Amino acid sequence: MKNLLKFYLFISVFFLAVTCVQAQEGTLPKKESNIDLALGMGENRSFSYALSWNTSYGLFSSNKFRLGYGVRFSGFTGTDLNYITAPADLTGDNATIDTLFVNSAHTMGLSALINLQYQFSPKFKLGFNIDAIGLGFGGTTNAQFISSSNTGQFPETVEASPTSFNLLLGGDNDRGQIKSEFYIAYALSEKTWLRGGMDMTFSEYTSRQELANANDRFRYKPVLIFLAISYNPFN
């Protein structure tokens, strides 16, 4: 609930900013490429980081609506986190949702991303990006399996590793580490942009063995606040 309230608050601020932006004269580029470094913070000492390369293209005659793609290396860390049952066919019923308690989580991903932007002027733009497909990796951890149906047939402590394949399918159908950002960006100079907004990262572990309901995938879905610097070396 707290994460949803944060998300709705950000969306409200997001659209308020749209109404406050004053259009400025200038020609927007047809193509733009950026190197981007993003850092985010959230509850439970959670922290996210990402380094990406992305290219966007202006559509229509104004070039204000922009569609892009790129590659992103991202990571998520946190302490004392409850990862819950991940597969969509189990999350619809509370009776089939179990918990993997991870004392010290660290998952990473290398994925192709999709980027959508609307650039109001040479100085302001709003955008959204999300990972589409890639690889997940990170160290193995010992986690505590918590399940009301565990009467001794499953161990209480299990080994788990970050899910090795990331795939955007929508909501609980997603697999692996999927990072998305809603952001507002301001041009500090002709080459440099400052971005800020909400980071929603799906972090996922796969247990070494199948547990209750033949499940081995567990997910944590934090909402973080992030800041980023984007640099266009070719502008």
C-alpha positions in Angstrom: 0.0 0.0 0.0 2.8 2.4 0.9 4.4 1.8 -2.5 1.2 2.4 -4.3 0.7 5.7 -2.5 4.2 6.7 -3.4 3.5 5.8 -7.0 0.3 7.8 -7.2 1.9 10.8 -5.5 4.6 10.8 -8.1 2.1 10.5 -11.0 0.3 13.5 -9.5 3.5 15.5 -9.3 4.4 14.3 -12.8 1.3 15.7 -14.4 1.4 18.8 -12.3 4.9 19.5 -13.8 3.5 19.0 -17.3 1.0 21.9 -16.7 3.8 24.2 -15.3 6.3 23.7 -18.0 6.6 26.8 -20.3 7.4 26.0 -23.9 10.7 27.4 -25.3 11.7 28.1 -28.8 14.2 25.8 -30.4 14.7 22.9 -32.8 14.6 19.4 -31.3 17.1 16.9 -32.7 15.8 14.0 -34.8 18.2 11.5 -33.1 19.8 11.6 -29.6 22.1 9.1 -27.9 23.0 9.2 -24.2 25.2 7.6 -21.6 23.2 7.5 -18.3 24.0 6.8 -14.7 21.1 6.4 -12.2 21.1 5.9 -8.4 18.0 5.2 -6.3 17.1 4.8 -2.7 14.1 3.2 -0.9 12.9 1.5 2.2 14.7 -1.3 4.1 18.1 0.3 3.1 17.3 -0.6 -0.5 19.5 0.9 -3.2 19.4 0.7 -7.0 22.0 1.6 -9.6 22.1 1.5 -13.3 24.4 2.4 -16.2 22.8 2.5 -19.6 23.3 3.5 -23.2 20.2 4.6 -25.1 19.2 6.2 -28.4 15.9 8.0 -29.1 14.3 9.2 -32.3 11.9 12.0 -32.7 8.6 11.2 -34.4 6.4 13.4 -36.6 7.5 16.8 -37.7 7.9 18.3 -34.2 10.2 15.5 -32.9 8.6 16.0 -29.5 7.3 12.5 -29.1 10.3 10.3 -29.0 10.8 6.5 -29.1 14.0 4.8 -28.2 15.9 1.7 -27.2 19.1 0.9 -25.4 21.1 -1.5 -23.1 21.1 -1.2 -19.3 23.2 -2.8 -16.6 21.3 -2.5 -13.3 21.5 -3.7 -9.7 19.4 -3.8 -6.6 20.4 -4.3 -3.0 18.5 -4.4 0.3 18.4 -5.9 3.7 15.8 -8.0 5.5 13.5 -8.3 2.5 10.4 -10.5 2.0 10.4 -12.0 -1.5 7.0 -13.4 -2.3 5.9 -16.1 -4.7 6.4 -14.8 -8.2 4.6 -16.9 -10.9 1.3 -15.2 -12.0 -0.6 -18.5 -11.8 0.0 -18.6 -8.0 -0.2 -14.9 -7.0 -4.0 -14.7 -7.5 -4.7 -16.7 -4.4 -3.3 -15.9 -0.9 -3.3 -19.6 -0.1 -0.5 -20.2 -2.7 1.7 -17.2 -1.8 4.8 -18.0 0.2 7.7 -16.0 1.4 11.5 -16.2 1.0 13.1 -14.0 3.6 16.4 -12.7 2.3 18.7 -11.1 4.9 21.0 -9.4 2.3 19.8 -9.2 -1.3 21.8 -8.2 -4.3 20.4 -9.0 -7.8 21.8 -7.6 -11.1 20.6 -7.6 -14.7 21.8 -6.7 -18.2 18.9 -6.1 -20.5 17.7 -4.3 -23.6 15.3 -1.4 -22.7 12.5 0.5 -24.4 12.3 4.3 -23.8 9.3 6.6 -24.4 9.6 10.4 -24.1 7.7 13.6 -24.7 10.0 16.6 -25.0 8.1 19.9 -24.3 11.1 22.1 -25.2 14.9 21.9 -25.5 15.0 22.1 -21.7 12.3 19.8 -20.4 11.0 16.3 -21.1 9.0 13.6 -19.4 9.6 9.9 -20.0 9.2 6.2 -19.2 11.6 3.3 -19.8 11.5 -0.4 -19.0 13.7 -3.4 -19.5 12.4 -5.9 -22.1 14.7 -8.9 -22.2 18.1 -9.8 -20.8 20.2 -11.8 -18.3 20.1 -11.8 -14.5 23.0 -12.7 -12.3 24.5 -12.3 -8.8 25.7 -14.3 -5.8 24.0 -17.2 -4.1 22.4 -16.5 -0.7 20.9 -18.5 2.1 17.3 -17.5 2.6 14.5 -18.5 5.0 11.5 -20.2 3.5 8.3 -19.2 5.2 5.1 -21.2 4.3 2.0 -22.2 6.2 1.9 -25.4 4.2 5.5 -26.4 5.2 5.0 -29.2 7.7 8.5 -30.5 7.4 8.6 -31.6 3.7 10.6 -28.5 2.8 13.8 -27.1 4.4 13.5 -23.9 6.4 16.8 -22.6 5.0 17.3 -22.8 1.2 19.9 -21.6 -1.3 18.7 -19.1 -3.9 20.3 -17.1 -6.7 19.1 -14.2 -8.9 16.8 -15.5 -11.7 19.0 -15.9 -14.8 16.6 -14.8 -17.5 14.8 -11.5 -17.6 11.7 -11.1 -19.7 9.0 -8.4 -19.8 5.5 -10.0 -20.1 3.4 -7.6 -18.0 2.7 -7.5 -14.3 3.2 -10.8 -12.4 4.0 -12.6 -15.7 7.4 -10.9 -15.8 10.5 -12.9 -15.1 13.8 -11.9 -13.5 15.0 -8.4 -12.8 12.9 -5.9 -14.7 13.6 -2.2 -14.0 11.4 0.7 -15.1 11.5 4.4 -14.5 9.1 7.3 -14.6 11.0 10.6 -14.8 11.2 14.3 -15.4 14.4 15.6 -17.1 16.0 19.0 -17.3 18.8 20.1 -19.6 21.8 21.4 -17.5 23.7 22.1 -20.7 23.6 21.2 -24.4 25.1 17.8 -23.7 24.0 17.1 -20.1 20.6 16.2 -18.6 19.5 15.8 -15.0 16.7 13.2 -14.5 14.7 12.3 -11.5 11.6 10.3 -10.6 10.4 6.9 -9.5 12.2 3.6 -10.0 10.2 0.4 -9.9 12.4 -2.7 -10.0 11.3 -6.3 -9.9 14.1 -8.2 -8.1 13.8 -11.9 -8.3 15.4 -15.0 -6.8 15.2 -18.6 -7.9 15.6 -21.3 -5.1 17.9 -24.2 -5.8 14.9 -26.6 -5.3 11.2 -26.4 -5.9 9.2 -25.6 -2.8 5.5 -25.4 -2.0 3.2 -25.5 -5.0 6.2 -26.6 -7.1 7.4 -23.0 -7.1 11.0 -21.9 -7.1 10.7 -18.2 -8.0 10.3 -15.3 -5.5 10.0 -11.6 -6.2 10.4 -8.3 -4.4 8.8 -5.1 -5.9 10.2 -1.9 -4.4 9.4 1.6 -5.4 12.5 3.9 -5.1 13.2 7.6 -5.7 16.1 8.1 -8.1 18.3 10.7 -9.6 20.4 10.3 -12.8 22.8 12.2 -15.1 22.6 11.7 -18.9 25.4 12.8 -21.2 25.3 13.1 -24.9 28.8 12.8 -26.3 27.8 13.4 -29.9 25.7 16.5 -29.4 
